[in-house]
Amino acid sequence: SPGTYARVVEPRTVSNTSYDFVIIGGGIGGLTVADRLTEDPNVSVLVVEYGPFDQGEDSVLIPGAYNPFPYLKQDLFSVPQPGLNNAPEFVPVGSVVGGGSTVNAMFFLRTTSEDFDSVQTLGNLQWGWNGFLPYFKKSENFTKPDPTFAAEHNITFDSSFHGTQGPIHASYSPFDYPGSKNFWDATLATGISALEDPDSGESTGIFWLLRALNPDSETRSYARIAHYDRVIGSRPNYHLIPNTAASKILFNGTKAVGVQYITRSTGAVTNVTATKEVILAAGAVHSPQILQLSGVGPKAILDKFNIKTVLNLPGVGTNFQDHLDLAVSYNFSSNLWPSADTLVNNATYNAEQRALYDATRRGPFTLILTTGNNIVNLPLRNATSNWQSIIALAQSQDPASLLAPGTDPTVIAGYKVQRELLLKRFAGFRTPIGEISWNTGSTTTIYIVKPLSRGSVTIGSTDPLANPLVNFGALKDPTDLELILAIFRKNREIMQRPSMQILGPTETVPGANLTTDEELKASFRATLIPTNGHACCTLPMMPLKFGGVVDSELRVYGLQGLSVVDNSIWPIILSGAPSATVYAAAEKAADIIKKRYGLTSSG
Ligand SMILES: Cc1cc2nc3c(=O)[nH]c(=O)nc-3n(C[C@H](O)[C@H](O)[C@H](O)COP(=O)(O)OP(=O)(O)OC[C@H]3O[C@@H](n4cnc5c(N)ncnc54)[C@H](O)[C@@H]3O)c2cc1C
């Protein structure tokens, strides 16, 4: 209803005013922090958001009608990727209030506790798993599945790891296609074990996926509802302007004192003052762009565009990482009915099931089509007996030569320590490096979640409305291709087990006829997507000597009054899907910032 938008302020209302905090970006990090800071009625917050509000479209709210494209930034492509036959690749980022949470596939999956050990090892003692778990719980409203349904479908969980009072709903789709059981059994037959709860800190094995799904309405639970609509009626101190691009952070010396923004419909430029802090939450692709446009970043880049240097900070925009995404396709001669394909190919079934959903909130429309409910998370050692030679291949690489020429020595040093840490994880059993998910129809998706290659984000012009140059750095390190091969071959093994074979699968892409490592790798280079929309790590929380950009309290080094609260802060990409962890990290960030200024939580 229009009433929910009551606090959307007109640009003219904002101009020449001042707020305690100005937050750039109304995605997961930005809205979570805005919500928590405005619990203190004496604090004023403005969120500047590039995109519009969604209009409650089915494509946003209903899992079975999911379509992210209308709210993705349509014209954002990477620079050509030499590792992928020189193709430029689409860069998916949500450009809408709620950011990625409005467009994502609703995987609500934490990461292994070993990822937090890594964050700690890289200089952030107060970011351990045990201290972080309360923030996971605070952000979450977990609903148990129906016990009969759970028993029939291999759903297990440990309630002690979940929160039930938080703003984001986490629940299981109350539907599955029959083929999932075949996949489950085939996976177990390869020696992979069932995992009780992937949100417990242990995250390897096969398990049922939790989704950011409201179990009453079976619709998306996302930051716009959870951290804006939910509270806005009682928060005159919480303002948000949509359709507005932050163009730069304003500095007085090295202190951030405000934000300049552009009203996209008119091009009008406005300055707004932040008396306490500017908080950067434009996501891992745009936050480094905004910093560079504001004069904070590698000096050579700032000089190239004649931008006055506020601070030479070499790490800004380096260390770019994302999950890799490989689709494997099949024909089935005797697949079970229905499958995920039925909803796509059979209009009668689709109409019946939509009517069922509308009437009862049950059936396949409670499920996102592209991936199944079952996920297999694999550490390298459980994927291949070749794990030692893969680690040896990685060790034989010269890290400096895998980064762009001229990369700052601190950034190279940080990359080296990350690689050493990652290779230790590769030799263990607790960090997944890959995931497999069969959608019960024609597609299995393989994700590589711990790539060794690194990319970058840099400005390509001084126009704040132009896209930055995104370089995935895909497959720069040849080890990444071996990781894909290992998971791919494990997936073939699963497909060859009797409970999948009775469905009569024939692999059509890459194709059953491709058998040698070289044939398969050539196919991967042609079909791999270098992103799962999980861009991260471009303003990493690491020591300055390792190319870090923010300290353990999320403050940008060398500046005052500027914090970062989005998915840019991780040093190494998380194994899990990012959103659950970004919500929790933003809850932690809000506590850190509240403490810094003595704010209350009375809201
Ligand atoms: C298609 C897709 C599918 C995904 N699927 C999943 C999934 O199933 N599970 C999961 O956990 N994660 C998924 N993700 C990833 C997840 O949604 C993101 O990692 C998460 O949203 C990152 O949060 P953030 O706060 O860093 O940034 P975002 O949520 O992206 O928010 C950044 C916000 O900043 C705004 N912005 C950018 N530039 C400016 C500017 N100049 N001025 C003002 N505002 C600006 C953007 O419009 C955006 O709203 C998916 C992402 C995509 C794109």
The ligand as an ORCA input file, in Angstrom:
! r2SCAN-3c Opt
* xyz 0 1
  C      20.727    -13.012     -9.335
  C      21.285    -13.204     -7.948
  C      21.028    -14.389     -7.245
  C      21.540    -14.566     -5.965
  N      21.192    -15.687     -5.252
  C      21.538    -15.766     -3.953
  C      21.001    -16.775     -3.126
  O      20.185    -17.603     -3.540
  N      21.388    -16.797     -1.809
  C      22.255    -15.886     -1.288
  O      22.571    -15.963     -0.108
  N      22.757    -14.903     -2.051
  C      22.389    -14.797     -3.350
  N      22.818    -13.737     -4.087
  C      23.790    -12.804     -3.486
  C      23.265    -11.879     -2.391
  O      21.986    -11.403     -2.688
  C      24.278    -10.733     -2.238
  O      25.519    -11.298     -1.886
  C      23.874     -9.722     -1.175
  O      22.683     -9.083     -1.539
  C      24.975     -8.708     -0.964
  O      24.541     -7.754     -0.018
  P      25.193     -6.305     -0.009
  O      24.614     -5.575      1.112
  O      26.668     -6.457     -0.084
  O      24.788     -5.648     -1.403
  P      23.388     -5.565     -2.141
  O      22.357     -6.346     -1.434
  O      23.659     -5.885     -3.560
  O      23.005     -4.017     -2.007
  C      23.734     -2.982     -2.610
  C      22.771     -1.867     -2.938
  O      23.506     -0.691     -3.290
  C      22.851     -0.054     -4.355
  N      23.809      0.816     -5.045
  C      24.791      0.475     -5.895
  N      25.443      1.560     -6.315
  C      24.872      2.625     -5.702
  C      25.092      4.041     -5.745
  N      26.059      4.578     -6.496
  N      24.295      4.829     -5.002
  C      23.292      4.321     -4.241
  N      23.057      2.989     -4.184
  C      23.840      2.159     -4.898
  C      22.297     -1.182     -5.193
  O      21.239     -0.763     -6.026
  C      21.863     -2.185     -4.119
  O      20.523     -2.005     -3.748
  C      22.344    -13.547     -5.378
  C      22.598    -12.374     -6.085
  C      22.080    -12.188     -7.353
  C      22.367    -10.905     -8.081
*
